Amino acid sequence: MTDLRTQATEIHEQFSDQLDISVDDVEERLDTLVNEYKVPLSEARRSVTNTYLDEAGMERDELGGGAGSGNEQVEIADVDAPEEWIDVTAKVTELWDATSDAVAQVGLLGDETGTIKFTKWSKSDLPDLEEGKVYHLRNVVTDEYEGRYSVKLNRTTVIEERDEDIEVGSDDVTVEGALVDIQSGSGLIKRCPEEDCTRVLQNGRCNEHGEVEGEFDLRIKGVLDDGNEVHEILFNKEATEDLTGITLEEAQEMAMDALDTSVVADEMRADLLGKYYRITGPTFRRYVLVDDVEQLSDPTDAEAVLIKARSI
């Protein structure tokens, strides 16, 4: 008997007296989470168990601890790891146009501690969220891409509208200084194309999926120096295009003409190093993730900055 079948059988035994479900029904839910959403089996079991508890009208503590103990209610600023199942209460601050048929809705959720991106899958068959309204969301799974956390709404998510308002806070920081280094791994890069994997390829290989045909992306990993301390900053594709004026398509053409992807980062270094910027965005580990960038008049000795940059 497979692990999924074993787990499904145990869950079915817990709820067969309260709900008209089969082992196959339970296994299908587990299979969707584990194989489609890449959720660890233990987390998938907890999510499915919580869903059946809600359907059966049971209190979660009736089954004691473990799988029936429920998710942690967290504030947005406390989301700090991917693939965790959580509950959040938040306001829909923005809705964006979905760029994929697989996505029903995408936008921003916010609470007093900050904001976070959310994605609602089309196949989840959930009701639409409305901009400006507050919801309690149970069974959402966290994700991370380029240092930014997000939450995914799936078919096990429970949406409860709340008759209240939330004053949405900000978790942004602002740093400024001279750009003294553009680090290795900047410019034109390739990412793993596997679903829900965003790892940057090293010599054509993904650490998890092995040798793959990667998908091109742009980024800048930079170092900003204000004279007293340095700040590592990370530009995603959109921020990189805005700063450099080089689109992803143009970067690919440059690399093809030169038969070398490093020419893209080299051109960025030639154009950007020594210039002074004010950067605003949230932090992730050691990086400030660039949301807004403003070029400032340079209060430093440009030649000294470049000498320092070349010595790093």
N, C-alpha and C positions, 0 to 999 in steps of 0.2 A: 504494500500500500504506500502511495507517495505521501510526502510530508503534507501537501495540500489536502489530500483526501483524509489523512489522519486528523488534521486540525478541523476540517469541515465536519467530520463525524463527531468530534468532541463538542463543537459548538452546537450542532444539531441536537445532541442529547440534552444540552442545557435548555433549549427553547422549544423542543418538540411538543411539550404539553401546552405551551402558551400560543404558539404560532403555527400556521399551516405552511411549513417550509419543508423542503427535502434536502438531503445531503448534497445533491447536485446543485441546488440553489445556492447553498452556502459556499460550495467549492467554486462556483462561477464568480461569486463576489471576491473571494480570496484570489482567484486567478487573475482577475482584472487588476487588482491592486499590485500584486507581486510581479506579474509579467508585463502588464501594460504601463503601470505607473512606477515600476521599479522600487516598490516599497518593501522594506524588510518584512519577512514573514511574521515576526512577533508583533510589529506595528500593524500589519494588515489584520491579524487576528483581533487585536484590541479594537480596531476601527469597526470591523464587522460585528463584533460582540456588542459594542456600544450602540450600533444601529439597531440590532435586534432588541436590546434593552429598551430603547425608545419606542419601538413598535409594539413591544409587549406591555408598555406602560409600567415597567418595573423601575425601582430605584437602583442606581448603579451599585450602591453599597450592599444590596441584597445578596450579591455574589461574592462579597468580601473584596479583597485586594486583587492584584494581578490584572488580568485582562479586563475585568469588569470595573476597574477603579476609575475609569474616565480619563479624558485628556486634561492637561494643565491649561488653565486660563492664563494667557500671557498678555503683556503689553507689547506693542510693536517694537519698541526699542530693545526689548529683551530677546527678540528673535536673533539667534546667533549661530545656528547650525542648520544644515539641510536635512531633509528626510525625517523630520519630526512631526508628529501629529499633535495639533494644538487646537484650542478654542480661542477666538478673539472677539471682542466687541469693538466695532469701529464704524466710522462714517465714510461713505463713498464720496471722495472729494473730486475725483475726475473719472470720466469714462472716455476711452480712446477707441478708434476704429480698429477692429480686429483685422489682422493681415493674413489669417489662415482660416480655412473652412473648419478646421478642428477646434477653433476657439470661438466660443459664443460671446464672451465679454472679456474685456481687459481694461484695467484702470488702476486707480490708487485708492487705498484705504488709509484712514488716518485716525489716530487717537491722541490723547494728551502728550504722548511721548514722541510722536513722529509719524511718518507715512511709510507705506510699503506697497509694492505692486501686487495686484492679484490677477489671476487668470481663471476663468470658468470654462471648462471644456464643453464643447457642443454635445458630446455623448453623455454628459452628466445628467441631462434632462432636468436641470434646476430652473426655478423661476428667475427672471432677470432682476438684478439689483438696480436701484434708481439713484441717480446722483443727488447728493444732499441728504439722503436718509441714513439712519443708523441701524446696523444689524448685529445680532449675535450669531456668529458663525461657528458651528461645531464640526469637528472632523475636517479641518483643512491641513494640508501637508506643506511644509516649508521647502523652499528650493533656493539655490544660489547660482548666480551667473555673473562673472566678471566682478566679484566682490559685492554684489547687491543681492540682498535676500528678497524673496517673494513668497507668496502663498498661492496654492492651487486648490480650487474648488472642484470636487469630483462627485461621483454619484453617491457617495456615502455622506456628503456634507449636508448638514441640517441648517437651514436659513430661517432665522426668526427676526422679524422687523421689530425695532424698539421705538416707542413713542418718547424719544428724548433727543437731545442734541449733544454734540461733543465739540469742545474747543480744540481744534487740531493743532498740535505743537510741531516744532521743527527740531530735527537732530543734526542740522547742518553746522559746519564750522567754516571759517574763512581764514585763509592763509595767504601770504603774499611774499614775493621775493624774486630773485633772478633764477631763471631756469639754467642750471649749471650742468645737468646731465640728462641724456635720453638713454635709458638703460637697454641692455640686451633683451630681446623679446619684444621690441617695439617695431612699428612700421607695419609691413604686410606680413601677416601670420596665417597659419592654417589651423582650424579647429576640427575636432572629431565630429563627424556628421551623425553619429548614432543618437537616437532620440534621448533627450534629457542629459546628454553628455556635451560639455563645452570645453573640455580639456584642450590646451594648445598642444599640437603635435610636435614631437622632437624627432627629426630625421624621418618624418613620415609615419611615426608610430604614436599611438595613444597608449598611455600607461595602463588603461583598463581594457581596451578593445583591440590592441595590437596594431598591425599595419592596416591603414585605412586610406581611402581617397578623401583628403580633407577638404574643408570649405574655407575659402579665403575670408579674412576679417582684417580690420585695422584697429590699432591701439597705440597709445604712447604710455610708457612707464617712465616718468620723469622725476627729477629731484629739484626742488625749489629751495633756495638758500636766502634767508632774510638777513644774514650777517651774524646772527646769534645761534640759530639752529636750522636744520634742514628738514624738509617735509617731502615724503614720497607721495607722488600724485599719479592717478591712473585715469587716462582718457579712454572712453569707449569709442566705437566706430563713429557715432554721430558727433561727439565732442572733438574727435581727431579731425574729421572732415571740416568741421566749422573752424577749427584753429588753423589748419594748414592750407585749406582750400583744395586739398587733394582728395578726390572721391575714391571709393573702393575700386571702381572700374578704371580710373586713371592710374591708380597704383599698380593694378594688374598689368596694364599696358606698359608702364615703365619697367616692370620686372621682366616682361616678355621681351622687350626691346634689348635689355641689357643681359638677358639670360641669368639674372641674379636678383633675388628678392631684397637683398641688403641695400640696393640703391635707394629704396623708398625711405628707410630710416636715415640713410646718409643725407638725403636731401632735406629731411626734416631737421636734422641736427644743424645743417648749414644755415637754415632759415630761422631757427628758433633759439638756439643757444645764446645766452647773454641777454636776452630780453626779459623784461620785468613784468610779472603777472600777479593779479589777485584772483584766487581760486576759491570757489564756494561749493560745498557738497558734503555729503555724509562721510563718515570714516568707516573703513573696514580693515581690521587688523592694523597693519602699519601704513595703509594708504588713505589718502583723501580722494574720494571718487568725484570726478569733476562733473558738476551740473552746470555751473556758470563760470566763465572765464573773462577777465577784463585785462587788456594790455595797458600797462602803466608807463608813464615817462620814467626812464631809467635813472634812479638816483645814485647808481654805483658807477664805478670805473669799468666800462665795458671790456676793455682789454684785460683787466685783472680778472674779471669774471670768466672770460674765455680761457685764460691761462689756468685758472682753477678747474674749469670744466674738463680741460684736456688732461689734467693730472689725476682725475678720478679713475 
